[in-house]
């Protein structure tokens, strides 16, 4: 992820398990094929959340929904 998006995600890190995927590694070639031109891409629980810029409102809504389950 770009530094700008990483800084916007910081306030949420205590609520999520953050995993960054290096698409240049051979084991992640599937992600490279999908997102080589669309990075950064953010997923939450395996579901697409946003790309390029963090949608903080949507992230907050989805986190609340998960926490209230």
Secondary structure as GFF3:
##gff-version 3
##sequence-region A 1 69
A	DSSP	alpha_helix	3	9	.	.	.	ID=ss1
A	DSSP	three_ten_helix	10	15	.	.	.	ID=ss2
A	DSSP	three_ten_helix	26	28	.	.	.	ID=ss3
A	DSSP	alpha_helix	29	35	.	.	.	ID=ss4
A	DSSP	beta_strand	41	44	.	.	.	ID=ss5
A	DSSP	beta_strand	47	51	.	.	.	ID=ss6
A	DSSP	alpha_helix	56	67	.	.	.	ID=ss7
###
